[in-house]
């Protein structure tokens, strides 16, 4: 009888340890996925910032060049800002179907991506 009680106590203790270990494993897996997603986003943000700096400087150069062609430097800046205004209107019009879906799909793919299949 005493052996059965000891076996039951050991079984309960093992089940408790298994539960705690399982919870800890799920926490670690969640942390691992979160860090993968944030690291991927951070690296992409750095790339986007560098590309944005390139385009800003390129835009200033185009604006100055157009200003020389048009006779006054501020005409070039007006022309370039008008172009970006049109781009902003188009992006605003398609934001739901293109931009939001793209970002949502990217984040979902990063969350469900397997460690061994990491291509990006």
N, C-alpha and C positions, 0 to 999 in steps of 0.2 A: 504494500500500500504506500509505504514511504517512497519507494522508488518511482511509483506512478506520479506522486505529487512533485517529486524532484524533476521528473521528465516533463511534466506539464509546465512547471516554473521555467525550466530551460527553454521549452518551446515558446512560451510567452516572451521570454527575454530575447530569444533569437528573432521572433516576429517583430518585436519592438525595434531591435537593432536594424533589421531589414527595412522597416518603414522609415527610420531616421536616415539610413543610408540612401534609400530611394529618393527621399525628399532632397537630400544634399546633392545627389546626382542630377536631379532635375534643375536645381538652382544653378549648379555649375554649367549645365548645358545651356540654360537660358542666358547666363552671363557670357558664355562663349559665343553664342549667336549674336548677342547684343554688341559685343566688342567687334565681331566680324563686320556687322552692318555699319557701325559707327566708324570703324577704320576705313572701310571702303568709301563711305560718304565723305570722310575727311580728306582722303586722297583725291577724290573727284572734286571736292571744293577747292583744294589747292590748284588743281589743273584749271578749273574754271576761272579762278582769280587771275592766274597767269595769262590765260587767253583773254580775259576781260581787259587786263592792262595793255596787252598787245592791241586790242581793238580800239581802246580809248586813244592810245597814241597814234594809231593808224588813222582814226577818225579826225584827230586834230590835224594831222598832215593833209588829209583829203580836204578838210575845210579850208586850210590855208591855201592849198593849191587852187581850189575852186574860187576862193576869194581873189586870188591873183588873176584868174581867167575872167571873172566877172567884174573886176575893177575895184572892188572894195572888199576888204577881208571879212567883214561881218556878213556879207552876202553868202559867202561860202559856208559860214556857220549856220546861217538860216537854212540853206539848202540841205545840209547834213542833218540838222535837227528836224526838218520836215520829213526827210526820209525815215529817221528813227521814229517819228510820230506815227507814220504810216505802218511801220513794222509793229509798233506797240498796239495799234488798233487791230491789226490782223491777229496778233498773238492773243489779245484779249478776246477776240471773237472765237478763237479755236481752243481756248485754254482748257475747257472741260474735256473735250474729246481727245486732245493730243497731249497737252502738258500734264494734267492731273493723272490720266491713265498711265502715262509713261513713268511718272514718279512712283505711283502706287505699284505698278508691275515690278519696277526695279527693287523696291523695298521688299515686296513679297518674295521675289526670286532670291534675294540675299538671305532672307530668313530661312527659306526652305532648301537652300543650296547645301549639298553634302560637302563635307570637308575634302574628300578625295577628288571631287569634281570641280574644284575651284579653278575657273578659267579666267576670271577677272580679278 
